[in-house]
Amino acid sequence: MVVGEKFAWAHIPKTGGDSTHLLFRDVDDGSLRFIDGPEKHNSFRQESIVGLNRISNIRRLPSLLKSWAVHYSQHSKWNPGNEDMPFTRKQLLQGLVWWLEPYTSDWRLVKIDEVVFDYYELDSVYQWVRTENLLVDFREVMTAYIDVSRLDEGFVSNQGAYQQKIQFSRGELRQIYNNCSRWAELEEKIYGNVLSSDAHYKEYVEKHRALSLISKQLRRVFY
């Protein structure tokens, strides 16, 4: 979390929070309070945030779930007892994620738009920064609170390669959004639509076809 004189920004997991944290570091004039380490994902309630404008990042649901799945698969193996807690495609389509209870080692399988909504009190968030438009949104939102003129125009946020490794069909996208209705409603409010549309499916299909074409060409070259 980052707290300023008039705002508090909460680091919702897998929404580009570490990249956003770096942006805050770049524009810090000494007035910002940074909450790092294990407490970086603290909620507004945990930090007793009152009377400040609440700001958070938001990310398109399919990408959010993918990132959560990859993160869990990479880190859960370091937690004893998690060997029998796989992250399956079926869980992904249901909007389920493994949630590490704060300050404990207790992983729970939860509905992402229920736990995240309640834990971070998303209905109380005043302004949003879209992960997919991070630098532009950060500049537009934060200019009201701090001097952002020093921001590096060449800043690039972390975008995982898993985006192309996990594909959803049109029907699966609809299933995801139907199972996460609260997030779907919020996403439509912030982005103007949800990604269960044909346009989004077309984007995924084109990526999949491009990868398949490259794979075929490589097979012809090497085999």
C-alpha positions in Angstrom: 0.0 0.0 0.0 1.0 3.6 -0.6 -0.5 6.4 1.5 -0.3 10.1 0.7 -1.8 13.2 2.2 -5.1 12.9 0.4 -5.2 9.3 -0.9 -4.4 5.7 -0.2 -3.6 3.2 -2.9 -4.2 -0.5 -2.1 -2.1 -3.2 -3.8 -4.6 -5.8 -5.1 -2.6 -8.9 -6.0 -1.9 -9.6 -9.7 -3.1 -6.2 -11.0 0.4 -4.7 -11.8 0.9 -3.6 -8.2 4.7 -3.9 -8.1 5.0 -1.9 -11.3 2.7 0.7 -9.9 4.8 0.8 -6.7 7.8 1.7 -8.8 5.9 4.5 -10.3 5.1 5.9 -6.9 8.8 5.6 -6.0 9.7 7.7 -9.1 7.4 10.6 -8.1 7.8 10.5 -4.4 8.5 13.9 -3.0 8.9 12.7 0.6 5.2 12.9 1.4 4.4 9.3 0.6 4.3 6.4 3.1 5.2 3.0 1.6 4.0 -0.2 3.2 6.3 -2.9 1.9 7.1 -6.5 2.7 4.5 -9.0 3.7 2.1 -6.1 4.5 2.2 -4.7 1.0 -1.2 -6.3 0.3 -2.9 -4.9 3.4 -6.5 -3.7 3.0 -7.8 -0.2 3.7 -9.4 -1.6 6.9 -6.1 -3.1 8.1 -4.4 0.3 7.7 -7.4 2.1 9.2 -7.7 4.4 6.2 -10.3 7.0 6.9 -11.0 10.3 5.1 -8.7 9.6 2.2 -9.6 8.9 -1.4 -9.2 5.2 -2.1 -7.4 4.2 -5.2 -6.6 0.7 -6.6 -5.6 -1.1 -9.8 -8.0 -3.2 -11.8 -7.3 -5.8 -14.4 -9.4 -7.6 -17.0 -10.7 -10.8 -15.4 -9.3 -13.4 -17.8 -5.8 -12.0 -17.4 -6.2 -11.6 -13.7 -7.2 -15.3 -13.2 -4.3 -16.4 -15.5 -1.8 -14.4 -13.5 -3.2 -15.7 -10.2 -2.9 -19.3 -11.5 0.7 -18.9 -12.6 1.7 -17.1 -9.3 0.1 -20.0 -7.3 1.8 -22.7 -9.3 5.2 -20.9 -8.9 5.0 -20.2 -5.2 2.7 -22.8 -3.6 5.4 -25.5 -3.8 7.4 -23.6 -1.2 4.6 -23.9 1.3 4.5 -27.4 3.0 1.2 -29.1 2.6 0.2 -27.6 -0.7 1.3 -30.5 -2.8 -2.3 -31.8 -3.0 -3.8 -28.4 -3.9 -3.6 -28.2 -7.7 -4.9 -25.2 -9.7 -7.0 -26.7 -12.4 -8.6 -25.2 -15.5 -12.1 -26.1 -14.1 -11.3 -23.9 -11.0 -10.2 -21.1 -13.3 -13.5 -21.2 -15.2 -15.4 -21.1 -12.0 -13.5 -18.0 -10.9 -11.8 -19.8 -8.1 -8.3 -19.0 -6.8 -6.1 -20.2 -4.0 -6.1 -17.4 -1.4 -3.3 -17.2 1.1 -4.9 -15.9 4.3 -3.0 -12.8 5.4 -0.4 -13.4 8.2 -0.9 -17.1 8.1 0.1 -20.1 5.9 -3.5 -21.1 5.4 -4.4 -21.4 1.7 -8.1 -21.5 0.9 -9.9 -22.0 -2.4 -12.2 -19.0 -2.8 -14.3 -17.1 -5.3 -12.1 -14.3 -6.5 -14.8 -11.6 -6.8 -16.2 -12.4 -3.4 -13.0 -12.5 -1.3 -11.2 -9.7 -3.2 -14.3 -7.5 -3.2 -14.9 -7.9 0.5 -11.2 -7.8 1.6 -10.4 -4.6 -0.3 -13.9 -3.1 0.0 -13.9 -2.4 -3.8 -17.2 -0.7 -3.6 -15.5 2.1 -1.7 -12.7 2.6 -4.2 -12.8 6.2 -5.6 -10.5 6.0 -8.6 -9.1 3.1 -10.7 -5.9 2.5 -12.6 -6.3 0.0 -15.4 -3.4 -2.5 -15.5 -3.5 -2.6 -19.3 -3.2 1.2 -19.5 -1.0 1.6 -16.5 1.3 4.6 -17.2 -1.5 6.7 -18.8 -4.0 6.0 -16.1 -1.5 6.4 -13.3 -0.6 9.9 -14.7 -4.2 10.9 -15.1 -5.3 9.7 -11.6 -2.3 10.8 -9.6 -1.8 14.2 -11.1 -4.4 15.5 -8.6 -2.3 14.3 -5.7 1.3 14.6 -6.6 3.7 15.9 -9.3 3.9 13.2 -12.0 5.9 15.2 -14.5 9.0 13.2 -13.8 7.5 9.9 -14.9 9.6 8.0 -17.5 7.7 7.8 -20.7 9.5 4.6 -21.6 8.2 2.8 -18.5 7.0 -0.8 -19.3 5.0 -2.8 -16.8 5.6 -6.5 -16.3 3.4 -8.5 -18.7 3.7 -12.3 -18.3 4.2 -14.7 -21.3 1.5 -16.8 -19.8 -1.0 -14.6 -21.6 -0.4 -16.7 -24.7 -0.1 -20.0 -23.0 -3.6 -20.1 -21.5 -6.4 -19.7 -24.0 -10.1 -19.3 -23.4 -12.9 -20.1 -25.9 -15.8 -17.7 -26.3 -18.0 -20.1 -24.2 -15.3 -20.3 -21.5 -15.1 -16.5 -21.3 -18.8 -16.2 -20.8 -18.6 -18.9 -18.2 -15.9 -17.0 -16.3 -17.9 -13.7 -16.3 -21.1 -15.5 -15.4 -19.4 -17.0 -12.4 -17.9 -13.7 -11.3 -20.8 -11.4 -11.7 -19.6 -8.7 -9.2 -16.2 -8.4 -11.0 -18.0 -8.4 -14.4 -20.2 -5.5 -13.3 -17.2 -3.5 -12.0 -15.2 -4.2 -15.2 -18.1 -3.0 -17.4 -18.3 0.1 -15.3 -14.6 0.9 -15.6 -13.8 -0.4 -19.1 -17.2 0.2 -20.7 -17.6 -3.5 -21.5 -16.6 -7.0 -20.4 -14.3 -9.3 -22.4 -16.9 -12.1 -23.0 -17.5 -10.3 -26.3 -16.8 -11.6 -29.8 -14.1 -8.9 -30.2 -12.1 -10.3 -27.2 -12.5 -13.9 -28.4 -11.2 -12.8 -31.8 -8.1 -11.3 -30.2 -7.4 -14.6 -28.4 -8.0 -16.7 -31.5 -5.7 -14.6 -33.5 -2.9 -15.0 -30.9 -3.5 -18.7 -30.8 -3.4 -19.0 -34.6 -0.2 -17.0 -34.8 1.4 -19.3 -32.3 0.2 -22.3 -34.1 1.5 -21.0 -37.4 5.0 -20.3 -35.9 5.0 -23.8 -34.4 4.2 -25.4 -37.8 6.9 -23.4 -39.5 9.5 -24.5 -36.9 8.5 -28.1 -37.4 9.0 -27.8 -41.1 12.5 -26.2 -40.6 13.8 -28.7 -37.9 11.9 -31.9 -38.9 
